[in-house]
Amino acid sequence: MLRVAPPQPKGQVSFVALLALLLAGCPRPFTDGALGYACQRDEDCDALTRCGPGKVCVGRDAGAGGGGGGAGGGAAPPLRLATYVTSYPFTWTARPSKYTPSAGNYATRDAAVVARHLQAVEYAHLSGLVLEWYGQGTDSDSAATSVFEDSAAKPVRFAFEYLQESSSSPPNDDQVRTDLKRMAVQAQRPAYLALDAGPLFLVSLPTAANGCAMSARYQAIAQDAGVAMTLYLEVPSGGAPPSCPRPPDAWYTTAKSQGLTATAQVATLQPGFFASSESSPRLARDPVRFRADVQAWLDAGTALQLVRSFNDWGTGNPVESAVEWASDSGFGTYLDVLHELVR
């Protein structure tokens, strides 16, 4: 069963919603309101909710508050996702961390590890994870498949961030076409986030890229390949999004030295930045600053609110628990802040 946030007690679910969810394969019925559960249309939700972004039930007046912020004016609440590294244990040696994970040097293909991470995502009231992805036939694709299988019964949604463009071997058009078709296959899984235009697909771009040209390129290739998608492109320079004749569905950005960056559609939050290859942090960790950044992130009211990252230990920006910021909850200081402020 899929949901964006833990359901709130808003009344009894309708027979139509219950029947639709049972037919869709939900593992158990629910009686505490439809908020956050999977849907295809408003009729799949109860009298107090409607089918919103990501095909989940949201309050009919969603957006009028939203847990410390969010869009006003009756808009649906934002999706809140965290980027997620799937390449452990390899990455522990390729990019050693400056910090010590509370869980030790784990493997992300371990089902127990994935279960613990999904529990942390729910604890932080996040909608899901954006998995690092390099395309068809790569280790990241098989790792994503493993995560999907390990999370089949969990209420967490997923999307891909395509990192091949930012790698030392950027893809040609044929490879992009192949990878988009593979994304479309993976996106058929119920847990993959589908927005109005299609599956959510983020593309990380190198600094030297031409954002407008890349936007036009990806849309043309997707159209030629018959692939529907909701395309989010990273602003190449990290500055203001360019004005393009054929823009993506949204732009997103991250500055390594800033705790909060935002475009009109995406606000990106990070707790710190201390890469394994650097001698000092570009963004020092400070729970007080992070709390203020979380509040501003919530108040931004963007359609997507992104945490970078859940577990990128090589860049030193995870919110996952570490020995250095362990807490009584077991989830660590930064997830505790999200748990407290995000609703």
C-alpha atoms as a printed R data frame, in Angstrom:
    type eleno elety resid chain resno       x      y       z
1   ATOM     1    CA   MET     A     1   0.000  0.000   0.000
2   ATOM     2    CA   LEU     A     2   1.404  3.377  -0.976
3   ATOM     3    CA   ARG     A     3   1.141  6.647   0.851
4   ATOM     4    CA   VAL     A     4   2.963  9.960   1.109
5   ATOM     5    CA   ALA     A     5   2.697 10.318   4.864
6   ATOM     6    CA   PRO     A     6   1.310  8.281   7.729
7   ATOM     7    CA   PRO     A     7  -2.496  8.437   7.570
8   ATOM     8    CA   GLN     A     8  -4.238 10.807   9.953
9   ATOM     9    CA   PRO     A     9  -7.526  9.962  11.675
10  ATOM    10    CA   LYS     A    10  -9.900 11.833   9.383
11  ATOM    11    CA   GLY     A    11 -12.884  9.537   9.347
12  ATOM    12    CA   GLN     A    12 -14.030  6.289   7.847
13  ATOM    13    CA   VAL     A    13 -13.013  5.284   4.349
14  ATOM    14    CA   SER     A    14 -15.721  4.848   1.746
15  ATOM    15    CA   PHE     A    15 -16.729  1.445   0.392
16  ATOM    16    CA   VAL     A    16 -15.635  2.559  -3.106
17  ATOM    17    CA   ALA     A    17 -12.169  3.503  -1.873
18  ATOM    18    CA   LEU     A    18 -11.793  0.281   0.100
19  ATOM    19    CA   LEU     A    19 -12.923 -1.864  -2.820
20  ATOM    20    CA   ALA     A    20 -10.619 -0.045  -5.243
21  ATOM    21    CA   LEU     A    21  -7.625 -0.474  -2.976
22  ATOM    22    CA   LEU     A    22  -8.343 -4.137  -2.329
23  ATOM    23    CA   LEU     A    23  -8.656 -4.792  -6.062
24  ATOM    24    CA   ALA     A    24  -5.367 -2.933  -6.589
25  ATOM    25    CA   GLY     A    25  -3.658 -5.432  -4.293
26  ATOM    26    CA   CYS     A    26  -3.343 -3.537  -1.017
27  ATOM    27    CA   PRO     A    27  -2.259 -6.028   1.660
28  ATOM    28    CA   ARG     A    28  -4.851 -4.965   4.232
29  ATOM    29    CA   PRO     A    29  -7.881 -2.686   4.553
30  ATOM    30    CA   PHE     A    30  -7.733  0.510   6.550
31  ATOM    31    CA   THR     A    31 -10.260  2.343   8.660
32  ATOM    32    CA   ASP     A    32  -8.434  5.512   9.713
33  ATOM    33    CA   GLY     A    33  -9.106  7.634   6.635
34  ATOM    34    CA   ALA     A    34  -7.752  7.486   3.099
35  ATOM    35    CA   LEU     A    35  -5.143 10.233   3.521
36  ATOM    36    CA   GLY     A    36  -1.895  9.175   1.887
37  ATOM    37    CA   TYR     A    37  -3.107  5.999   0.208
38  ATOM    38    CA   ALA     A    38  -2.778  5.017  -3.440
39  ATOM    39    CA   CYS     A    39  -5.433  6.207  -5.892
40  ATOM    40    CA   GLN     A    40  -6.154  6.696  -9.572
41  ATOM    41    CA   ARG     A    41  -9.136  9.087  -9.278
42  ATOM    42    CA   ASP     A    42 -10.978 11.069  -6.617
43  ATOM    43    CA   GLU     A    43 -13.523  8.266  -6.222
44  ATOM    44    CA   ASP     A    44 -10.768  6.003  -4.870
45  ATOM    45    CA   CYS     A    45 -10.440  8.298  -1.833
46  ATOM    46    CA   ASP     A    46 -12.897  8.969   0.975
47  ATOM    47    CA   ALA     A    47 -15.207 11.943   1.492
48  ATOM    48    CA   LEU     A    48 -12.471 13.993   3.159
49  ATOM    49    CA   THR     A    49  -9.750 13.436   0.567
50  ATOM    50    CA   ARG     A    50  -9.112 13.599  -3.180
51  ATOM    51    CA   CYS     A    51  -6.570 12.029  -5.553
52  ATOM    52    CA   GLY     A    52  -3.551 14.326  -5.626
53  ATOM    53    CA   PRO     A    53   0.046 14.411  -6.959
54  ATOM    54    CA   GLY     A    54   1.844 11.091  -7.101
55  ATOM    55    CA   LYS     A    55  -1.541  9.306  -7.253
56  ATOM    56    CA   VAL     A    56  -2.122  9.389  -3.517
57  ATOM    57    CA   CYS     A    57  -5.097 10.640  -1.514
58  ATOM    58    CA   VAL     A    58  -4.633 14.153  -0.081
59  ATOM    59    CA   GLY     A    59  -6.961 16.346   1.958
60  ATOM    60    CA   ARG     A    60  -9.543 18.201  -0.101
61  ATOM    61    CA   ASP     A    61  -8.276 21.399   1.515
62  ATOM    62    CA   ALA     A    62  -4.635 20.258   1.293
63  ATOM    63    CA   GLY     A    63  -2.085 23.013   1.150
64  ATOM    64    CA   ALA     A    64  -3.849 25.419   3.495
65  ATOM    65    CA   GLY     A    65  -1.292 24.535   6.162
66  ATOM    66    CA   GLY     A    66   0.876 21.517   5.708
67  ATOM    67    CA   GLY     A    67   2.990 21.018   8.764
68  ATOM    68    CA   GLY     A    68   5.069 24.099   9.239
69  ATOM    69    CA   GLY     A    69   4.663 25.405   5.743
70  ATOM    70    CA   GLY     A    70   3.826 24.395   2.219
71  ATOM    71    CA   ALA     A    71   1.779 25.826  -0.566
72  ATOM    72    CA   GLY     A    72  -1.277 27.856   0.263
73  ATOM    73    CA   GLY     A    73  -4.336 28.643  -1.746
74  ATOM    74    CA   GLY     A    74  -5.741 25.119  -1.785
75  ATOM    75    CA   ALA     A    75  -2.806 23.539  -3.634
76  ATOM    76    CA   ALA     A    76  -1.914 19.899  -2.955
77  ATOM    77    CA   PRO     A    77   0.878 19.333  -0.419
78  ATOM    78    CA   PRO     A    78   4.363 18.946  -1.896
79  ATOM    79    CA   LEU     A    79   6.172 15.701  -2.500
80  ATOM    80    CA   ARG     A    80   9.039 15.333  -0.054
81  ATOM    81    CA   LEU     A    81  11.801 13.034  -1.262
82  ATOM    82    CA   ALA     A    82  15.402 12.299  -0.286
83  ATOM    83    CA   THR     A    83  18.180 11.256  -2.654
84  ATOM    84    CA   TYR     A    84  19.484  7.758  -1.961
85  ATOM    85    CA   VAL     A    85  22.790  6.037  -2.747
86  ATOM    86    CA   THR     A    86  22.425  2.354  -3.669
87  ATOM    87    CA   SER     A    87  26.099  1.503  -4.303
88  ATOM    88    CA   TYR     A    88  27.156  0.316  -0.850
89  ATOM    89    CA   PRO     A    89  29.381 -1.474   0.165
90  ATOM    90    CA   PHE     A    90  31.502 -0.490  -2.875
91  ATOM    91    CA   THR     A    91  31.272  3.229  -2.109
92  ATOM    92    CA   TRP     A    92  32.664  2.844   1.399
93  ATOM    93    CA   THR     A    93  36.109  2.286  -0.107
94  ATOM    94    CA   ALA     A    94  35.685  4.361  -3.286
95  ATOM    95    CA   ARG     A    95  34.594  7.450  -1.326
96  ATOM    96    CA   PRO     A    96  35.398  6.991   2.381
97  ATOM    97    CA   SER     A    97  33.219  9.036   4.703
98  ATOM    98    CA   LYS     A    98  34.396 11.689   7.131
99  ATOM    99    CA   TYR     A    99  31.745 10.390   9.537
100 ATOM   100    CA   THR     A   100  30.825  7.058  11.128
101 ATOM   101    CA   PRO     A   101  27.365  5.713  10.251
102 ATOM   102    CA   SER     A   102  25.520  4.434  13.304
103 ATOM   103    CA   ALA     A   103  24.659  1.291  11.326
104 ATOM   104    CA   GLY     A   104  28.267  0.665  10.291
105 ATOM   105    CA   ASN     A   105  29.416  0.028   6.722
106 ATOM   106    CA   TYR     A   106  26.270 -1.625   5.409
107 ATOM   107    CA   ALA     A   107  25.258 -3.047   2.034
108 ATOM   108    CA   THR     A   108  22.220 -1.504   0.339
109 ATOM   109    CA   ARG     A   109  21.292 -4.877  -1.211
110 ATOM   110    CA   ASP     A   110  20.663 -6.230   2.270
111 ATOM   111    CA   ALA     A   111  16.890 -6.404   2.755
112 ATOM   112    CA   ALA     A   112  17.227 -5.640   6.462
113 ATOM   113    CA   VAL     A   113  19.181 -2.466   5.651
114 ATOM   114    CA   VAL     A   114  16.556 -1.330   3.154
115 ATOM   115    CA   ALA     A   115  13.800 -2.022   5.687
116 ATOM   116    CA   ARG     A   116  15.601  0.079   8.291
117 ATOM   117    CA   HIS     A   117  16.073  2.917   5.795
118 ATOM   118    CA   LEU     A   118  12.421  2.881   4.783
119 ATOM   119    CA   GLN     A   119  11.450  3.021   8.439
120 ATOM   120    CA   ALA     A   120  13.644  6.121   8.783
121 ATOM   121    CA   VAL     A   121  12.004  7.692   5.709
122 ATOM   122    CA   GLU     A   122   8.576  7.197   7.268
123 ATOM   123    CA   TYR     A   123   9.834  8.512  10.613
124 ATOM   124    CA   ALA     A   124  10.929 11.724   8.865
125 ATOM   125    CA   HIS     A   125   7.496 12.040   7.187
126 ATOM   126    CA   LEU     A   126   9.043 11.904   3.722
127 ATOM   127    CA   SER     A   127   7.163 10.632   0.667
128 ATOM   128    CA   GLY     A   128   9.996  8.495  -0.668
129 ATOM   129    CA   LEU     A   129  13.448  8.249  -2.197
130 ATOM   130    CA   VAL     A   130  15.168  9.373  -5.395
131 ATOM   131    CA   LEU     A   131  17.541  6.545  -6.321
132 ATOM   132    CA   GLU     A   132  20.885  7.210  -7.992
133 ATOM   133    CA   TRP     A   133  20.725  5.662 -11.469
134 ATOM   134    CA   TYR     A   134  23.151  5.315 -14.378
135 ATOM   135    CA   GLY     A   135  20.908  3.479 -16.811
136 ATOM   136    CA   GLN     A   136  20.223  0.050 -18.229
137 ATOM   137    CA   GLY     A   137  22.706 -2.711 -17.507
138 ATOM   138    CA   THR     A   138  24.501 -0.821 -14.740
139 ATOM   139    CA   ASP     A   139  24.955 -1.886 -11.138
140 ATOM   140    CA   SER     A   140  22.663  0.979 -10.155
141 ATOM   141    CA   ASP     A   141  19.822 -0.521 -12.186
142 ATOM   142    CA   SER     A   142  20.122 -3.942 -10.578
143 ATOM   143    CA   ALA     A   143  20.478 -2.246  -7.175
144 ATOM   144    CA   ALA     A   144  17.284 -0.271  -7.847
145 ATOM   145    CA   THR     A   145  15.497 -3.502  -8.734
146 ATOM   146    CA   SER     A   146  16.669 -4.970  -5.432
147 ATOM   147    CA   VAL     A   147  15.375 -1.937  -3.508
148 ATOM   148    CA   PHE     A   148  12.010 -2.146  -5.293
149 ATOM   149    CA   GLU     A   149  11.678 -5.827  -4.424
150 ATOM   150    CA   ASP     A   150  12.734 -5.328  -0.809
151 ATOM   151    CA   SER     A   151  10.231 -2.495  -0.366
152 ATOM   152    CA   ALA     A   152   7.222 -4.057  -2.122
153 ATOM   153    CA   ALA     A   153   5.053 -4.007   1.023
154 ATOM   154    CA   LYS     A   154   6.161 -0.564   2.218
155 ATOM   155    CA   PRO     A   155   4.320  2.773   1.752
156 ATOM   156    CA   VAL     A   156   7.303  4.574   0.172
157 ATOM   157    CA   ARG     A   157   7.528  5.910  -3.378
158 ATOM   158    CA   PHE     A   158  10.574  6.069  -5.668
159 ATOM   159    CA   ALA     A   159  11.996  7.953  -8.632
160 ATOM   160    CA   PHE     A   160  15.353  7.993 -10.445
161 ATOM   161    CA   GLU     A   161  18.017 10.670 -10.672
162 ATOM   162    CA   TYR     A   162  19.958  9.953 -13.865
163 ATOM   163    CA   LEU     A   163  23.643 10.613 -13.116
164 ATOM   164    CA   GLN     A   164  25.235  9.428 -16.352
165 ATOM   165    CA   GLU     A   165  25.254 12.945 -17.835
166 ATOM   166    CA   SER     A   166  27.424 14.128 -14.952
167 ATOM   167    CA   SER     A   167  29.805 11.177 -15.196
168 ATOM   168    CA   SER     A   168  33.114 10.905 -17.036
169 ATOM   169    CA   SER     A   169  31.265  9.071 -19.845
170 ATOM   170    CA   PRO     A   170  28.173 11.108 -20.752
171 ATOM   171    CA   PRO     A   171  25.631  9.214 -22.867
172 ATOM   172    CA   ASN     A   172  25.016  9.684 -26.573
173 ATOM   173    CA   ASP     A   173  21.478  9.918 -27.921
174 ATOM   174    CA   ASP     A   174  21.179  6.176 -28.458
175 ATOM   175    CA   GLN     A   175  22.142  5.454 -24.873
176 ATOM   176    CA   VAL     A   176  19.700  8.064 -23.568
177 ATOM   177    CA   ARG     A   177  16.951  6.440 -25.663
178 ATOM   178    CA   THR     A   178  17.821  2.995 -24.287
179 ATOM   179    CA   ASP     A   179  17.944  4.288 -20.727
180 ATOM   180    CA   LEU     A   180  14.645  6.152 -21.019
181 ATOM   181    CA   LYS     A   181  12.970  2.970 -22.240
182 ATOM   182    CA   ARG     A   182  14.469  1.081 -19.302
183 ATOM   183    CA   MET     A   183  13.245  3.782 -16.923
184 ATOM   184    CA   ALA     A   184   9.760  3.371 -18.380
185 ATOM   185    CA   VAL     A   185   9.902 -0.368 -17.633
186 ATOM   186    CA   GLN     A   186  11.050  0.215 -14.043
187 ATOM   187    CA   ALA     A   187   8.389  2.903 -13.664
188 ATOM   188    CA   GLN     A   188   5.664  0.323 -14.238
189 ATOM   189    CA   ARG     A   189   6.241 -0.810 -10.675
190 ATOM   190    CA   PRO     A   190   3.466  0.470  -8.383
191 ATOM   191    CA   ALA     A   191   5.984  2.153  -6.078
192 ATOM   192    CA   TYR     A   192   7.449  4.360  -8.802
193 ATOM   193    CA   LEU     A   193   6.181  7.942  -8.638
194 ATOM   194    CA   ALA     A   194   3.937  8.909 -11.549
195 ATOM   195    CA   LEU     A   195   2.897 12.543 -11.902
196 ATOM   196    CA   ASP     A   196   0.516 14.060 -14.426
197 ATOM   197    CA   ALA     A   197   2.986 14.010 -17.344
198 ATOM   198    CA   GLY     A   198   4.380 10.561 -16.505
199 ATOM   199    CA   PRO     A   199   7.001  8.944 -14.233
200 ATOM   200    CA   LEU     A   200   9.172 11.421 -12.335
201 ATOM   201    CA   PHE     A   201  12.688 11.459 -13.824
202 ATOM   202    CA   LEU     A   202  15.453 13.747 -12.553
203 ATOM   203    CA   VAL     A   203  18.559 14.361 -14.658
204 ATOM   204    CA   SER     A   204  21.766 15.679 -13.094
205 ATOM   205    CA   LEU     A   205  23.707 17.898 -15.516
206 ATOM   206    CA   PRO     A   206  27.394 18.889 -15.488
207 ATOM   207    CA   THR     A   207  28.322 22.527 -14.954
208 ATOM   208    CA   ALA     A   208  29.295 23.044 -18.594
209 ATOM   209    CA   ALA     A   209  26.037 21.687 -20.022
210 ATOM   210    CA   ASN     A   210  23.586 23.833 -21.968
211 ATOM   211    CA   GLY     A   211  20.403 23.448 -19.955
212 ATOM   212    CA   CYS     A   212  18.026 24.521 -22.732
213 ATOM   213    CA   ALA     A   213  19.687 22.218 -25.257
214 ATOM   214    CA   MET     A   214  19.532 19.328 -22.799
215 ATOM   215    CA   SER     A   215  15.863 19.970 -22.090
216 ATOM   216    CA   ALA     A   216  14.995 19.943 -25.784
217 ATOM   217    CA   ARG     A   217  17.201 16.887 -26.359
218 ATOM   218    CA   TYR     A   218  15.626 14.742 -23.629
219 ATOM   219    CA   GLN     A   219  12.093 15.671 -24.618
220 ATOM   220    CA   ALA     A   220  12.767 14.923 -28.289
221 ATOM   221    CA   ILE     A   221  14.364 11.546 -27.529
222 ATOM   222    CA   ALA     A   222  11.549 10.619 -25.148
223 ATOM   223    CA   GLN     A   223   8.950 11.548 -27.759
224 ATOM   224    CA   ASP     A   224  10.746  9.540 -30.421
225 ATOM   225    CA   ALA     A   225  11.020  6.551 -28.042
226 ATOM   226    CA   GLY     A   226   7.379  6.795 -27.001
227 ATOM   227    CA   VAL     A   227   8.320  7.357 -23.367
228 ATOM   228    CA   ALA     A   228   6.151  9.545 -21.144
229 ATOM   229    CA   MET     A   229   7.907 11.242 -18.242
230 ATOM   230    CA   THR     A   230   7.872 14.200 -15.897
231 ATOM   231    CA   LEU     A   231  11.314 15.699 -16.560
232 ATOM   232    CA   TYR     A   232  13.169 17.569 -13.828
233 ATOM   233    CA   LEU     A   233  16.568 18.959 -14.900
234 ATOM   234    CA   GLU     A   234  19.357 20.179 -12.652
235 ATOM   235    CA   VAL     A   235  20.415 23.764 -13.351
236 ATOM   236    CA   PRO     A   236  23.912 23.235 -14.824
237 ATOM   237    CA   SER     A   237  25.556 26.291 -13.279
238 ATOM   238    CA   GLY     A   238  23.793 26.001  -9.957
239 ATOM   239    CA   GLY     A   239  22.373 29.499 -10.462
240 ATOM   240    CA   ALA     A   240  19.064 30.707 -11.835
241 ATOM   241    CA   PRO     A   241  17.236 28.416 -14.290
242 ATOM   242    CA   PRO     A   242  17.599 29.476 -17.922
243 ATOM   243    CA   SER     A   243  14.670 30.694 -19.991
244 ATOM   244    CA   CYS     A   244  14.114 28.044 -22.658
245 ATOM   245    CA   PRO     A   245  11.755 27.670 -25.606
246 ATOM   246    CA   ARG     A   246  11.205 24.071 -24.521
247 ATOM   247    CA   PRO     A   247  11.748 23.952 -20.754
248 ATOM   248    CA   PRO     A   248  11.560 20.797 -18.628
249 ATOM   249    CA   ASP     A   249   8.659 20.250 -16.261
250 ATOM   250    CA   ALA     A   250  10.844 21.680 -13.496
251 ATOM   251    CA   TRP     A   251  14.392 22.797 -12.674
252 ATOM   252    CA   TYR     A   252  16.203 21.884  -9.468
253 ATOM   253    CA   THR     A   253  19.528 22.974  -8.003
254 ATOM   254    CA   THR     A   254  21.913 22.299  -5.113
255 ATOM   255    CA   ALA     A   255  24.781 24.460  -3.871
256 ATOM   256    CA   LYS     A   256  27.431 22.545  -1.958
257 ATOM   257    CA   SER     A   257  28.019 25.442   0.437
258 ATOM   258    CA   GLN     A   258  24.351 26.183   1.190
259 ATOM   259    CA   GLY     A   259  21.839 24.388   3.360
260 ATOM   260    CA   LEU     A   260  18.868 25.469   1.271
261 ATOM   261    CA   THR     A   261  18.525 26.296  -2.420
262 ATOM   262    CA   ALA     A   262  15.356 26.661  -4.441
263 ATOM   263    CA   THR     A   263  13.862 27.152  -7.868
264 ATOM   264    CA   ALA     A   264  10.209 27.962  -8.489
265 ATOM   265    CA   GLN     A   265   9.357 24.255  -8.439
266 ATOM   266    CA   VAL     A   266  11.923 22.536  -6.189
267 ATOM   267    CA   ALA     A   267  13.453 23.416  -2.816
268 ATOM   268    CA   THR     A   268  16.576 21.417  -1.920
269 ATOM   269    CA   LEU     A   269  17.746 20.898   1.651
270 ATOM   270    CA   GLN     A   270  21.069 19.521   2.862
271 ATOM   271    CA   PRO     A   271  22.408 19.212   6.414
272 ATOM   272    CA   GLY     A   272  26.071 19.729   5.507
273 ATOM   273    CA   PHE     A   273  28.689 19.013   2.873
274 ATOM   274    CA   PHE     A   274  32.079 17.443   3.634
275 ATOM   275    CA   ALA     A   275  33.328 15.384   0.694
276 ATOM   276    CA   SER     A   276  35.752 12.531   1.254
277 ATOM   277    CA   SER     A   277  38.316 14.200  -1.033
278 ATOM   278    CA   GLU     A   278  38.309 17.543   0.807
279 ATOM   279    CA   SER     A   279  40.127 18.652   3.952
280 ATOM   280    CA   SER     A   280  37.379 20.860   5.374
281 ATOM   281    CA   PRO     A   281  33.599 21.039   5.017
282 ATOM   282    CA   ARG     A   282  32.028 23.380   2.497
283 ATOM   283    CA   LEU     A   283  28.960 23.431   4.714
284 ATOM   284    CA   ALA     A   284  29.597 22.667   8.371
285 ATOM   285    CA   ARG     A   285  26.947 20.738  10.250
286 ATOM   286    CA   ASP     A   286  24.855 22.787  12.661
287 ATOM   287    CA   PRO     A   287  21.553 21.375  13.976
288 ATOM   288    CA   VAL     A   288  20.286 24.879  14.834
289 ATOM   289    CA   ARG     A   289  20.876 26.103  11.280
290 ATOM   290    CA   PHE     A   290  19.393 22.910   9.902
291 ATOM   291    CA   ARG     A   291  16.217 23.417  11.914
292 ATOM   292    CA   ALA     A   292  15.843 26.927  10.475
293 ATOM   293    CA   ASP     A   293  16.545 25.602   6.971
294 ATOM   294    CA   VAL     A   294  13.902 22.888   7.376
295 ATOM   295    CA   GLN     A   295  11.323 25.490   8.360
296 ATOM   296    CA   ALA     A   296  12.226 27.650   5.332
297 ATOM   297    CA   TRP     A   297  12.174 24.524   3.129
298 ATOM   298    CA   LEU     A   298   8.650 23.758   4.288
299 ATOM   299    CA   ASP     A   299   7.557 27.361   3.854
300 ATOM   300    CA   ALA     A   300   8.893 27.482   0.276
301 ATOM   301    CA   GLY     A   301   5.684 25.912  -1.015
302 ATOM   302    CA   THR     A   302   7.369 24.210  -3.980
303 ATOM   303    CA   ALA     A   303   5.829 21.168  -5.659
304 ATOM   304    CA   LEU     A   304   8.873 19.056  -4.760
305 ATOM   305    CA   GLN     A   305  10.865 19.400  -1.563
306 ATOM   306    CA   LEU     A   306  14.117 17.459  -1.900
307 ATOM   307    CA   VAL     A   307  16.544 16.337   0.812
308 ATOM   308    CA   ARG     A   308  20.083 15.818  -0.431
309 ATOM   309    CA   SER     A   309  20.758 13.306   0.866
310 ATOM   310    CA   PHE     A   310  19.491 10.396   2.895
311 ATOM   311    CA   ASN     A   311  22.771  8.445   2.802
312 ATOM   312    CA   ASP     A   312  25.460  9.967   0.571
313 ATOM   313    CA   TRP     A   313  28.303  9.476   3.013
314 ATOM   314    CA   GLY     A   314  30.967 10.201   0.379
315 ATOM   315    CA   THR     A   315  29.812 13.819   0.041
316 ATOM   316    CA   GLY     A   316  29.154 14.110   3.752
317 ATOM   317    CA   ASN     A   317  25.550 15.311   3.449
318 ATOM   318    CA   PRO     A   318  23.429 12.419   4.823
319 ATOM   319    CA   VAL     A   319  20.553 12.883   7.248
320 ATOM   320    CA   GLU     A   320  20.905  9.221   8.231
321 ATOM   321    CA   SER     A   321  22.137  8.654  11.769
322 ATOM   322    CA   ALA     A   322  25.873  8.796  12.521
323 ATOM   323    CA   VAL     A   323  27.874  8.303  15.694
324 ATOM   324    CA   GLU     A   324  28.594 12.049  15.550
325 ATOM   325    CA   TRP     A   325  24.893 13.010  15.708
326 ATOM   326    CA   ALA     A   326  23.230  9.984  17.290
327 ATOM   327    CA   SER     A   327  20.068 10.575  19.321
328 ATOM   328    CA   ASP     A   328  17.828  8.776  21.786
329 ATOM   329    CA   SER     A   329  15.300  8.004  19.027
330 ATOM   330    CA   GLY     A   330  17.899  5.908  17.187
331 ATOM   331    CA   PHE     A   331  17.327  7.911  13.996
332 ATOM   332    CA   GLY     A   332  19.825 10.704  14.660
333 ATOM   333    CA   THR     A   333  19.496 14.460  15.165
334 ATOM   334    CA   TYR     A   334  18.708 15.425  11.568
335 ATOM   335    CA   LEU     A   335  15.937 12.885  11.056
336 ATOM   336    CA   ASP     A   336  14.598 13.901  14.479
337 ATOM   337    CA   VAL     A   337  14.252 17.501  13.249
338 ATOM   338    CA   LEU     A   338  12.389 16.361  10.139
339 ATOM   339    CA   HIS     A   339  10.170 14.129  12.273
340 ATOM   340    CA   GLU     A   340   9.279 17.053  14.505
341 ATOM   341    CA   LEU     A   341   8.684 19.735  11.861
342 ATOM   342    CA   VAL     A   342   7.320 17.866   8.833
343 ATOM   343    CA   ARG     A   343   3.668 16.878   8.972
